[in-house]
Structures are given as structure tokens and as C-alpha cells.
Amino acid sequence: MRCTGLVIVLLLLGAPAYAAESVYSRTSGSGCDDSGSIEELSVWQCPGPAGYSAEFSDEGNLVAFKIFRTGQRDDEPGLIWRGAEQVFGNRLEWRMSDGKPIAVILRTWRRLAADDSGHEAVRQEFLIISLRGQQPCKVGAINAREPHANRHARVFADSVVSCQADEK
């Protein structure tokens, strides 16, 4: 847990400053559209700012999430993990600079690998996805139980300059 704090401090020291603000969108419900749900698999899309959309899917054990520009969606699966509890937070936080989305922060719940006794812990975290490269990519995750986790996620999202070509 201390490692995350160290990474954030290092990013702050070496990263350019951005004047970012937040815009929020829903992760389900009103305004979101079913985009191909079938028995035992729910898939839906929710609009975001500036022509972006988010796609969510949940099949019970595995969940997926991806960001794309409306009309330019690809067939890649996005981020996939073993969901737990609520799986997705209620809102998606879009970090904006000069009216353009630069990153997305999503609260998630996921199952960790089982320990020696077979117990699977659940971790609540903020996923940070950069929108500064050719494709959106996950650039980090912050443990949501850490002190000031929301602020750390925003600082991290604002400080990432671009994605690595092989990250997704």
C-alpha cells in the first residue's frame, strides 16, 4: 500500500501539470442502452462527453469494461476481470482538459486470487484509463480503501501523458 503512495509522489514530481476538471456519467440505468445482452450475459453502453461512450458487460463471474469514441468502436474485449459484489460504481468520472476527455476513473470490485486456505478476497479500487493515446488503455489502479484514494486517482489520471503502445 505504501508503494502506491510512492508512485503517486514520483508522478507528481516528474509530470506536467494539467488543469483538469471532472464530468460524471452513469454506469447503468437511465440514458444507457442494451447493446446485445443474451441469456446469462448483460451488455450495455452509456454515453459520455465529447463523443465517447463506455461499454459494460457482466456474465456473473467475469465482467468487462471499455471506452470508445462513438462510431469508432473496435472488437477488442477491453478490460476483463473477475467481478465481485457491486462490480461497477454508479458513476464514471471523466477527467477533462480544455473540454476534452483525457482520462476515465471507474470504481470497481474484483476478486483476488485465492490464498492458501482457498479464501478469495475482494478488492475495491479505482481503475484509471488514459484517453491520450491512439487507443484508451488502463494505466493504473488505486486501492479505494486507502486514505484520499479519490484524490490520488485524479492526480494519477491527470499526470499520465500517454499510453504505451503495448498496454491495453
Buried (B, 14 or more C-beta within 10 A) or exposed (E): EEEBBEBBEEBBEEBEEBEBEEBEBBBEEEEBEEBEEEEEEBBBBBBBEEEBBBBBBBEEEEBBBBBBBEEEBEEEEBBEBBBBEEBBBEBBBBBBBEEEBBBBBBBBBBBEEEEEEEEEEEBBBBBBBBBBBEBBBBBBBBBBEBEEBBEBBBBBBBBBEEBEEEEB
